[in-house]
Amino acid sequence: MTWTVSYSRSAAKQQRQLPEKIKVLLDVLVLEIIRNGPVRGNWRNYSTLANGDHHCHLKKGNPTYVTVWRVTDKTIKLAEIRYAGTHEKAPY
């Protein structure tokens, strides 16, 4: 069974403001979460954060772009993208 991935209101706005290359990488990440679940150990600097969120780097360098997502319901397989942007403003 596949996962359902949504964007929080702020993450949807952030996604629209990302450079095109980063948007493509974010779309690939979302497709992988949909197909394979929220644990994405194959992405650069992936980790589970202390509050249960997941994060990974979309692009290293300057600026570094990251994404933070949370599993909102394991039973019906829901995940929500909560942040998509530069590392400096990431909520962790």
N, CA, C and O atoms as CSV, one atom per row, in Angstrom:
chain,resi,resn,atom,element,x,y,z
A,1,MET,N,N,0.839,-1.185,0.000
A,1,MET,CA,C,0.000,0.000,0.000
A,1,MET,C,C,0.879,1.242,0.000
A,1,MET,O,O,1.888,1.291,0.704
A,2,THR,N,N,0.508,2.228,-0.774
A,2,THR,CA,C,1.308,3.445,-0.886
A,2,THR,C,C,0.966,4.446,0.217
A,2,THR,O,O,-0.076,4.355,0.864
A,3,TRP,N,N,1.863,5.391,0.407
A,3,TRP,CA,C,1.672,6.457,1.383
A,3,TRP,C,C,1.035,7.655,0.702
A,3,TRP,O,O,1.202,7.859,-0.500
A,4,THR,N,N,0.310,8.438,1.470
A,4,THR,CA,C,-0.239,9.704,1.003
A,4,THR,C,C,0.617,10.817,1.587
A,4,THR,O,O,0.826,10.875,2.799
A,5,VAL,N,N,1.113,11.700,0.726
A,5,VAL,CA,C,1.975,12.791,1.169
A,5,VAL,C,C,1.291,14.111,0.861
A,5,VAL,O,O,0.829,14.342,-0.257
A,6,SER,N,N,1.232,14.974,1.868
A,6,SER,CA,C,0.661,16.307,1.687
A,6,SER,C,C,1.688,17.344,2.136
A,6,SER,O,O,2.708,17.006,2.737
A,7,TYR,N,N,1.408,18.587,1.841
A,7,TYR,CA,C,2.258,19.701,2.262
A,7,TYR,C,C,1.500,20.534,3.286
A,7,TYR,O,O,0.301,20.768,3.133
A,8,SER,N,N,2.190,20.980,4.322
A,8,SER,CA,C,1.582,21.956,5.210
A,8,SER,C,C,1.420,23.257,4.421
A,8,SER,O,O,2.024,23.416,3.360
A,9,ARG,N,N,0.635,24.157,4.917
A,9,ARG,CA,C,0.402,25.419,4.208
A,9,ARG,C,C,1.723,26.165,3.970
A,9,ARG,O,O,1.968,26.657,2.868
A,10,SER,N,N,2.562,26.246,4.994
A,10,SER,CA,C,3.831,26.969,4.843
A,10,SER,C,C,4.793,26.230,3.914
A,10,SER,O,O,5.517,26.864,3.147
A,11,ALA,N,N,4.806,24.902,3.974
A,11,ALA,CA,C,5.697,24.131,3.101
A,11,ALA,C,C,5.273,24.253,1.639
A,11,ALA,O,O,6.126,24.264,0.751
A,12,ALA,N,N,3.976,24.343,1.377
A,12,ALA,CA,C,3.501,24.523,0.000
A,12,ALA,C,C,3.979,25.856,-0.553
A,12,ALA,O,O,4.376,25.949,-1.715
A,13,LYS,N,N,3.941,26.873,0.273
A,13,LYS,CA,C,4.429,28.192,-0.144
A,13,LYS,C,C,5.942,28.149,-0.365
A,13,LYS,O,O,6.447,28.707,-1.339
A,14,GLN,N,N,6.659,27.490,0.540
A,14,GLN,CA,C,8.113,27.367,0.399
A,14,GLN,C,C,8.476,26.604,-0.871
A,14,GLN,O,O,9.427,26.962,-1.565
A,15,GLN,N,N,7.720,25.555,-1.172
A,15,GLN,CA,C,7.994,24.740,-2.356
A,15,GLN,C,C,7.874,25.569,-3.624
A,15,GLN,O,O,8.680,25.405,-4.540
A,16,ARG,N,N,6.904,26.440,-3.699
A,16,ARG,CA,C,6.721,27.286,-4.880
A,16,ARG,C,C,7.880,28.259,-5.077
A,16,ARG,O,O,8.135,28.691,-6.201
A,17,GLN,N,N,8.586,28.610,-4.003
A,17,GLN,CA,C,9.670,29.577,-4.079
A,17,GLN,C,C,11.039,28.939,-4.311
A,17,GLN,O,O,12.030,29.651,-4.472
A,18,LEU,N,N,11.105,27.622,-4.329
A,18,LEU,CA,C,12.389,26.940,-4.528
A,18,LEU,C,C,12.863,27.073,-5.973
A,18,LEU,O,O,12.048,27.224,-6.884
A,19,PRO,N,N,14.190,27.016,-6.187
A,19,PRO,CA,C,14.696,26.960,-7.569
A,19,PRO,C,C,14.191,25.685,-8.259
A,19,PRO,O,O,13.921,24.681,-7.600
A,20,GLU,N,N,14.069,25.737,-9.575
A,20,GLU,CA,C,13.492,24.614,-10.337
A,20,GLU,C,C,14.218,23.288,-10.083
A,20,GLU,O,O,13.566,22.257,-9.919
A,21,LYS,N,N,15.543,23.298,-10.046
A,21,LYS,CA,C,16.298,22.052,-9.824
A,21,LYS,C,C,15.981,21.451,-8.462
A,21,LYS,O,O,15.915,20.231,-8.318
A,22,ILE,N,N,15.786,22.297,-7.476
A,22,ILE,CA,C,15.467,21.810,-6.129
A,22,ILE,C,C,14.030,21.288,-6.084
A,22,ILE,O,O,13.750,20.304,-5.399
A,23,LYS,N,N,13.118,21.943,-6.810
A,23,LYS,CA,C,11.733,21.454,-6.889
A,23,LYS,C,C,11.696,20.039,-7.457
A,23,LYS,O,O,10.939,19.193,-6.981
A,24,VAL,N,N,12.516,19.785,-8.477
A,24,VAL,CA,C,12.561,18.450,-9.087
A,24,VAL,C,C,13.040,17.430,-8.062
A,24,VAL,O,O,12.472,16.343,-7.954
A,25,LEU,N,N,14.090,17.775,-7.303
A,25,LEU,CA,C,14.599,16.856,-6.275
A,25,LEU,C,C,13.542,16.603,-5.202
A,25,LEU,O,O,13.391,15.473,-4.738
A,26,LEU,N,N,12.816,17.638,-4.807
A,26,LEU,CA,C,11.752,17.479,-3.817
A,26,LEU,C,C,10.651,16.572,-4.358
A,26,LEU,O,O,10.123,15.734,-3.625
A,27,ASP,N,N,10.301,16.732,-5.633
A,27,ASP,CA,C,9.299,15.861,-6.247
A,27,ASP,C,C,9.741,14.398,-6.250
A,27,ASP,O,O,8.930,13.501,-6.020
A,28,VAL,N,N,11.027,14.160,-6.511
A,28,VAL,CA,C,11.568,12.800,-6.486
A,28,VAL,C,C,11.477,12.231,-5.072
A,28,VAL,O,O,11.090,11.077,-4.887
A,29,LEU,N,N,11.834,13.043,-4.079
A,29,LEU,CA,C,11.739,12.598,-2.687
A,29,LEU,C,C,10.302,12.243,-2.335
A,29,LEU,O,O,10.057,11.205,-1.721
A,30,VAL,N,N,9.353,13.083,-2.711
A,30,VAL,CA,C,7.943,12.820,-2.412
A,30,VAL,C,C,7.493,11.515,-3.075
A,30,VAL,O,O,6.786,10.719,-2.457
A,31,LEU,N,N,7.897,11.292,-4.325
A,31,LEU,CA,C,7.551,10.031,-4.994
A,31,LEU,C,C,8.137,8.827,-4.262
A,31,LEU,O,O,7.478,7.793,-4.150
A,32,GLU,N,N,9.359,8.950,-3.767
A,32,GLU,CA,C,9.959,7.844,-3.014
A,32,GLU,C,C,9.214,7.599,-1.712
A,32,GLU,O,O,9.023,6.448,-1.321
A,33,ILE,N,N,8.787,8.665,-1.028
A,33,ILE,CA,C,8.017,8.494,0.209
A,33,ILE,C,C,6.688,7.810,-0.109
A,33,ILE,O,O,6.257,6.923,0.627
A,34,ILE,N,N,6.045,8.211,-1.187
A,34,ILE,CA,C,4.775,7.597,-1.587
A,34,ILE,C,C,4.955,6.102,-1.841
A,34,ILE,O,O,4.150,5.294,-1.377
A,35,ARG,N,N,5.984,5.737,-2.559
A,35,ARG,CA,C,6.194,4.333,-2.937
A,35,ARG,C,C,6.800,3.487,-1.829
A,35,ARG,O,O,6.399,2.340,-1.637
A,36,ASN,N,N,7.774,4.047,-1.090
A,36,ASN,CA,C,8.574,3.235,-0.167
A,36,ASN,C,C,8.463,3.614,1.298
A,36,ASN,O,O,9.069,2.955,2.143
A,37,GLY,N,N,7.713,4.645,1.625
A,37,GLY,CA,C,7.555,5.040,3.014
A,37,GLY,C,C,8.470,6.173,3.416
A,37,GLY,O,O,9.325,6.591,2.636
A,38,PRO,N,N,8.298,6.680,4.641
A,38,PRO,CA,C,8.984,7.885,5.083
A,38,PRO,C,C,10.451,7.707,5.466
A,38,PRO,O,O,11.176,8.699,5.537
A,39,VAL,N,N,10.906,6.507,5.710
A,39,VAL,CA,C,12.306,6.292,6.084
A,39,VAL,C,C,13.136,6.243,4.805
A,39,VAL,O,O,13.078,5.262,4.063
A,40,ARG,N,N,13.902,7.291,4.547
A,40,ARG,CA,C,14.619,7.439,3.286
A,40,ARG,C,C,16.132,7.480,3.528
A,40,ARG,O,O,16.771,8.507,3.298
A,41,GLY,N,N,16.684,6.397,3.979
A,41,GLY,CA,C,18.109,6.305,4.269
A,41,GLY,C,C,19.006,6.453,3.058
A,41,GLY,O,O,20.217,6.607,3.216
A,42,ASN,N,N,18.458,6.413,1.856
A,42,ASN,CA,C,19.259,6.554,0.648
A,42,ASN,C,C,19.491,8.018,0.271
A,42,ASN,O,O,20.185,8.287,-0.709
A,43,TRP,N,N,18.935,8.964,1.015
A,43,TRP,CA,C,19.117,10.392,0.737
A,43,TRP,C,C,20.221,10.961,1.621
A,43,TRP,O,O,20.415,10.516,2.753
A,44,ARG,N,N,20.931,11.934,1.103
A,44,ARG,CA,C,22.063,12.559,1.785
A,44,ARG,C,C,21.643,13.164,3.118
A,44,ARG,O,O,20.662,13.904,3.197
A,45,ASN,N,N,22.391,12.845,4.156
A,45,ASN,CA,C,22.190,13.366,5.508
A,45,ASN,C,C,20.792,13.088,6.059
A,45,ASN,O,O,20.264,13.880,6.840
A,46,TYR,N,N,20.193,11.966,5.656
A,46,TYR,CA,C,18.885,11.595,6.201
A,46,TYR,C,C,19.041,11.275,7.675
A,46,TYR,O,O,20.012,10.636,8.080
A,47,SER,N,N,18.083,11.720,8.477
A,47,SER,CA,C,18.040,11.310,9.877
A,47,SER,C,C,16.632,11.516,10.416
A,47,SER,O,O,15.830,12.265,9.856
A,48,THR,N,N,16.358,10.834,11.514
A,48,THR,CA,C,15.134,11.061,12.255
A,48,THR,C,C,15.477,12.046,13.353
A,48,THR,O,O,16.459,11.858,14.071
A,49,LEU,N,N,14.691,13.080,13.489
A,49,LEU,CA,C,14.947,14.108,14.492
A,49,LEU,C,C,14.337,13.696,15.828
A,49,LEU,O,O,13.530,12.768,15.891
A,50,ALA,N,N,14.726,14.387,16.885
A,50,ALA,CA,C,14.306,14.035,18.243
A,50,ALA,C,C,12.785,14.050,18.414
A,50,ALA,O,O,12.253,13.260,19.193
A,51,ASN,N,N,12.084,14.922,17.711
A,51,ASN,CA,C,10.633,15.009,17.869
A,51,ASN,C,C,9.872,14.048,16.958
A,51,ASN,O,O,8.646,14.114,16.877
A,52,GLY,N,N,10.590,13.154,16.270
A,52,GLY,CA,C,9.956,12.177,15.404
A,52,GLY,C,C,9.877,12.581,13.945
A,52,GLY,O,O,9.477,11.779,13.101
A,53,ASP,N,N,10.252,13.815,13.634
A,53,ASP,CA,C,10.299,14.254,12.240
A,53,ASP,C,C,11.450,13.571,11.523
A,53,ASP,O,O,12.365,13.039,12.153
A,54,HIS,N,N,11.393,13.592,10.203
A,54,HIS,CA,C,12.467,13.075,9.361
A,54,HIS,C,C,13.021,14.250,8.577
A,54,HIS,O,O,12.300,15.211,8.305
A,55,HIS,N,N,14.301,14.185,8.209
A,55,HIS,CA,C,14.853,15.256,7.376
A,55,HIS,C,C,15.965,14.707,6.504
A,55,HIS,O,O,16.585,13.695,6.831
A,56,CYS,N,N,16.211,15.380,5.396
A,56,CYS,CA,C,17.350,15.055,4.543
A,56,CYS,C,C,17.745,16.297,3.746
A,56,CYS,O,O,16.987,17.261,3.645
A,57,HIS,N,N,18.932,16.247,3.193
A,57,HIS,CA,C,19.418,17.342,2.361
A,57,HIS,C,C,19.050,17.060,0.913
A,57,HIS,O,O,19.283,15.960,0.411
A,58,LEU,N,N,18.484,18.036,0.252
A,58,LEU,CA,C,18.172,17.924,-1.167
A,58,LEU,C,C,19.388,18.302,-2.004
A,58,LEU,O,O,19.617,17.736,-3.073
A,59,LYS,N,N,20.170,19.267,-1.507
A,59,LYS,CA,C,21.356,19.734,-2.210
A,59,LYS,C,C,22.365,20.201,-1.183
A,59,LYS,O,O,22.035,20.969,-0.280
A,60,LYS,N,N,23.599,19.735,-1.324
A,60,LYS,CA,C,24.635,20.215,-0.421
A,60,LYS,C,C,25.306,21.427,-1.058
A,60,LYS,O,O,25.046,21.751,-2.217
A,61,GLY,N,N,26.147,22.078,-0.316
A,61,GLY,CA,C,26.837,23.259,-0.825
A,61,GLY,C,C,26.275,24.504,-0.183
A,61,GLY,O,O,25.733,24.466,0.922
A,62,ASN,N,N,26.413,25.610,-0.892
A,62,ASN,CA,C,25.957,26.867,-0.348
A,62,ASN,C,C,24.999,27.515,-1.336
A,62,ASN,O,O,25.461,27.931,-2.398
A,63,PRO,N,N,23.727,27.633,-1.078
A,63,PRO,CA,C,23.065,27.193,0.147
A,63,PRO,C,C,22.709,25.708,0.106
A,63,PRO,O,O,22.532,25.127,-0.965
A,64,THR,N,N,22.610,25.116,1.273
A,64,THR,CA,C,22.155,23.740,1.405
A,64,THR,C,C,20.636,23.759,1.538
A,64,THR,O,O,20.092,24.513,2.344
A,65,TYR,N,N,19.955,22.938,0.755
A,65,TYR,CA,C,18.491,22.854,0.823
A,65,TYR,C,C,18.107,21.572,1.546
A,65,TYR,O,O,18.666,20.507,1.282
A,66,VAL,N,N,17.145,21.683,2.463
A,66,VAL,CA,C,16.691,20.538,3.247
A,66,VAL,C,C,15.170,20.439,3.195
A,66,VAL,O,O,14.471,21.391,2.848
A,67,THR,N,N,14.688,19.264,3.548
A,67,THR,CA,C,13.253,19.023,3.681
A,67,THR,C,C,13.011,18.309,5.002
A,67,THR,O,O,13.772,17.423,5.390
A,68,VAL,N,N,11.950,18.701,5.683
A,68,VAL,CA,C,11.544,18.066,6.933
A,68,VAL,C,C,10.116,17.558,6.746
A,68,VAL,O,O,9.244,18.289,6.276
A,69,TRP,N,N,9.888,16.299,7.120
A,69,TRP,CA,C,8.537,15.737,7.019
A,69,TRP,C,C,8.223,14.934,8.257
A,69,TRP,O,O,9.118,14.533,9.001
A,70,ARG,N,N,6.931,14.701,8.470
A,70,ARG,CA,C,6.455,13.996,9.662
A,70,ARG,C,C,5.415,12.965,9.253
A,70,ARG,O,O,4.588,13.213,8.376
A,71,VAL,N,N,5.467,11.819,9.893
A,71,VAL,CA,C,4.415,10.810,9.724
A,71,VAL,C,C,3.262,11.253,10.609
A,71,VAL,O,O,3.406,11.357,11.827
A,72,THR,N,N,2.116,11.513,9.986
A,72,THR,CA,C,0.970,11.975,10.758
A,72,THR,C,C,0.044,10.832,11.162
A,72,THR,O,O,-0.697,10.950,12.137
A,73,ASP,N,N,0.083,9.731,10.420
A,73,ASP,CA,C,-0.725,8.566,10.779
A,73,ASP,C,C,-0.102,7.318,10.159
A,73,ASP,O,O,-0.077,7.171,8.937
A,74,LYS,N,N,0.397,6.428,11.002
A,74,LYS,CA,C,1.027,5.197,10.510
A,74,LYS,C,C,-0.008,4.193,10.008
A,74,LYS,O,O,0.280,3.417,9.096
A,75,THR,N,N,-1.193,4.197,10.583
A,75,THR,CA,C,-2.209,3.224,10.229
A,75,THR,C,C,-2.700,3.403,8.800
A,75,THR,O,O,-2.781,2.442,8.036
A,76,ILE,N,N,-3.025,4.642,8.445
A,76,ILE,CA,C,-3.507,4.883,7.089
A,76,ILE,C,C,-2.416,5.478,6.191
A,76,ILE,O,O,-2.686,5.903,5.067
A,77,LYS,N,N,-1.185,5.501,6.704
A,77,LYS,CA,C,0.006,5.883,5.945
A,77,LYS,C,C,-0.078,7.302,5.374
A,77,LYS,O,O,-0.150,7.509,4.162
A,78,LEU,N,N,-0.067,8.266,6.293
A,78,LEU,CA,C,-0.060,9.674,5.921
A,78,LEU,C,C,1.251,10.316,6.352
A,78,LEU,O,O,1.718,10.092,7.468
A,79,ALA,N,N,1.840,11.108,5.474
A,79,ALA,CA,C,3.032,11.881,5.798
A,79,ALA,C,C,2.803,13.314,5.334
A,79,ALA,O,O,2.081,13.554,4.366
A,80,GLU,N,N,3.419,14.262,6.029
A,80,GLU,CA,C,3.249,15.666,5.678
A,80,GLU,C,C,4.612,16.333,5.583
A,80,GLU,O,O,5.424,16.241,6.503
A,81,ILE,N,N,4.859,17.008,4.461
A,81,ILE,CA,C,6.055,17.819,4.300
A,81,ILE,C,C,5.823,19.079,5.114
A,81,ILE,O,O,4.838,19.785,4.900
A,82,ARG,N,N,6.730,19.369,6.055
A,82,ARG,CA,C,6.540,20.503,6.950
A,82,ARG,C,C,7.475,21.666,6.649
A,82,ARG,O,O,7.199,22.800,7.040
A,83,TYR,N,N,8.574,21.398,5.961
A,83,TYR,CA,C,9.522,22.462,5.627
A,83,TYR,C,C,10.295,22.061,4.377
A,83,TYR,O,O,10.677,20.903,4.211
A,84,ALA,N,N,10.516,23.025,3.510
A,84,ALA,CA,C,11.342,22.830,2.326
A,84,ALA,C,C,12.053,24.148,2.050
A,84,ALA,O,O,11.429,25.124,1.632
A,85,GLY,N,N,13.349,24.171,2.285
A,85,GLY,CA,C,14.081,25.419,2.087
A,85,GLY,C,C,15.535,25.290,2.475
A,85,GLY,O,O,16.097,24.195,2.495
A,86,THR,N,N,16.134,26.421,2.783
A,86,THR,CA,C,17.560,26.427,3.101
A,86,THR,C,C,17.805,25.898,4.518
A,86,THR,O,O,16.938,25.949,5.389
A,87,HIS,N,N,19.008,25.395,4.702
A,87,HIS,CA,C,19.404,24.802,5.977
A,87,HIS,C,C,19.365,25.818,7.119
A,87,HIS,O,O,19.051,25.468,8.256
A,88,GLU,N,N,19.684,27.069,6.813
A,88,GLU,CA,C,19.763,28.096,7.858
A,88,GLU,C,C,18.428,28.331,8.551
A,88,GLU,O,O,18.403,28.680,9.732
A,89,LYS,N,N,17.333,28.148,7.852
A,89,LYS,CA,C,16.010,28.429,8.421
A,89,LYS,C,C,15.260,27.164,8.823
A,89,LYS,O,O,14.088,27.239,9.192
A,90,ALA,N,N,15.906,26.016,8.758
A,90,ALA,CA,C,15.239,24.747,9.059
A,90,ALA,C,C,14.787,24.690,10.516
A,90,ALA,O,O,15.485,25.188,11.400
A,91,PRO,N,N,13.633,24.093,10.772
A,91,PRO,CA,C,13.054,24.068,12.124
A,91,PRO,C,C,13.618,22.945,13.000
A,91,PRO,O,O,12.853,22.148,13.543
A,92,TYR,N,N,14.930,22.873,13.143
A,92,TYR,CA,C,15.532,21.915,14.067
A,92,TYR,C,C,16.802,22.470,14.636
A,92,TYR,O,O,17.460,21.808,15.438
